[in-house]
Amino acid sequence: VETTRRSLQAKRLQALPVYLFEDLASKRLKKEAEGVEVIDLSIGDPDLGAPSTAIENLKRNLGQKHLHGYTPEAVNRVFRQAVSRWMRERFNVEIDPDSEVLPVIGTKEGLAHLTMATADPNDVVLVPDPAYPVYARSTILAGAKAVTMPLSPEEDYLPRLDDFRGVQPKLVFLNYPNNPTSATAEKAFYEEAVAFARSTGALLVNDAAYSEVCFDGYHSCSILEVAGAKEVAVEFHSFSKTFSMAGWRVGFVVGSRRAIDALAKLKCNLDSGVFAPILLAASSLLEQGWEEHARMIAEYGKRRRMLIEALAASNFEYHDSPATLYIWVRIPNGGSSVEFAEKLLDRAGLLVAPGCGFGEYGEGYFRLSVTCPTEKVEIACERLREVNGI
Ligand SMILES: Cc1ncc(COP(=O)(O)O)c(C=O)c1O
């Protein structure tokens, strides 16, 4: 009897691009087997650990057994109110805690599910390139069509939205402060984006995961500061980056009621929310976590300056920005970013993220992350200074 082998993976899963960096990971292991201490500057996983405000709050609430079940609505409400107060204090934006906020299990979860909750097959979703891969991948999973908006240094890494009027997008992903380029957006750009959404009917999704990772007195702004933005935009915020607690899995989305209703409808069929003691700890941070936050940012800022000085000493060209956990660096003399990353690993024991992993317009660049312990960053800087002319 002839058997046909069917793939276990659904077609939409098969449609996802393969992981680009497998080769690099195996080369790293080889290097380590040779006895080289590889310093990993490739991933953006904040290493400082959650503020003690959150840890103490969590410890107290873990003893409360009535919080061990499915998250009580009263706890969700405490969180939504804390978010609403913070949005007012930080951005002067009014958010209705009952209809314009939703907790998410990390912004990655929220972003991906929002795409699935709103994009139909054949809908166009505008996705920046280079970018955090979840925007394009969730679009593929939704069966919708991702259309690339190139980001270039000539345009300060802001998309030329007017070029895309003709495609009638359903969703437009924006991400400022930006991963991987570290670029920032000011209110004038958000005003342009809101006008674009109003005239095209698109929903703007601003991923503001790095909104609180700012240095040297810089304050990022919220897309919701623009008058009327709440009708056409949502914004995601993440405790992972703001408070160095990526493993806790908590964030939130604020803005358009219609979008939040759609996401809530999908999520109540897929998950059962964030663990109540985690929501309460996160709420306490929005109120009392800012001194500890400032100390963390000072530490990341110190590493960033160290890396920037080492890059400059080696004549690397980088994007100068007051925000994010990343430095976006041009590969000297152009060329393949994967090959360059392999060369850095081989000659200097440094692991960096090749730009092409963020999309075709990331080619020719690599990304350094400041989420590596300061003593290791020091060693990385010495090695970077030695690779001049690689
Ligand atoms: C731009 C961007 N958005 C979202 C996320 C995901 O964050 P979270 O831990 O909140 O899911 C990341 C993580 O690296 C990111 O870089």
The ligand as an SDF file (V2000), in Angstrom:
LIG
                    3D

 16 16  0  0  0  0  0  0  0  0999 V2000
   10.4480   45.8070   19.2270 C   0  0  0  0  0  0  0  0  0  0  0  0
   10.0730   44.7320   20.1830 C   0  0  0  0  0  0  0  0  0  0  0  0
    8.7890   44.5520   20.4880 N   0  0  0  0  0  0  0  0  0  0  0  0
    8.3940   43.5990   21.3310 C   0  0  0  0  0  0  0  0  0  0  0  0
    9.3100   42.7550   21.9200 C   0  0  0  0  0  0  0  0  0  0  0  0
    8.8010   41.6660   22.8280 C   0  0  0  0  0  0  0  0  0  0  0  0
    8.7490   42.0610   24.1520 O   0  0  0  0  0  0  0  0  0  0  0  0
    7.9330   41.2670   25.2390 P   0  0  0  0  0  0  0  0  0  0  0  0
    8.9410   40.6230   26.1330 O   0  0  0  0  0  0  0  0  0  0  0  0
    7.1020   42.3120   25.9370 O   0  0  0  0  0  0  0  0  0  0  0  0
    7.0920   40.2560   24.5470 O   0  0  0  0  0  0  0  0  0  0  0  0
   10.6670   42.8910   21.6370 C   0  0  0  0  0  0  0  0  0  0  0  0
   11.6410   41.9710   22.2360 C   0  0  0  0  0  0  0  0  0  0  0  0
   12.7940   41.9180   21.9000 O   0  0  0  0  0  0  0  0  0  0  0  0
   11.0490   43.9140   20.7510 C   0  0  0  0  0  0  0  0  0  0  0  0
   12.3350   44.0930   20.4320 O   0  0  0  0  0  0  0  0  0  0  0  0
  1  2  1  0
  2  3  1  0
  2 15  2  0
  3  4  2  0
  4  5  1  0
  5  6  1  0
  5 12  2  0
  6  7  1  0
  7  8  1  0
  8  9  2  0
  8 10  1  0
  8 11  1  0
 12 13  1  0
 12 15  1  0
 13 14  2  0
 15 16  1  0
M  END
$$$$
